[in-house]
Amino acid sequence: MTTRKIEIFSAGCPLCKETEELVNALACSSCNINVVDMHGAPGISRAKELGVHSVPAVAVDGKLADCCTGRGPEKTRLMAAGIGQPLS
């Protein structure tokens, strides 16, 4: 049987647990779910491979779900918010 590989990148926080519950509730018999623990080197390495910048995040068949892309701190946006600029 062919399965869909689903990876949930989780740090174990309440928001991550909520995402795990949501994915499990939506899953069908074709879904093979794996929770990737972001506390260890293997999880961090896998997250970097897929471009995960914040958790929770979900990947389906090796691609980040649209809702999980483009998130996380970005240097230019942090600088635009004033970080690194002394107050006068």
Secondary structure as UniProt FT lines:
FT   STRAND          4..10
FT   HELIX           14..26
FT   TURN            29..30
FT   STRAND          31..37
FT   TURN            38..39
FT   HELIX           41..50
FT   STRAND          57..60
FT   TURN            61..62
FT   STRAND          63..64
FT   HELIX           66..68
FT   HELIX           75..80
FT   TURN            81..84
//
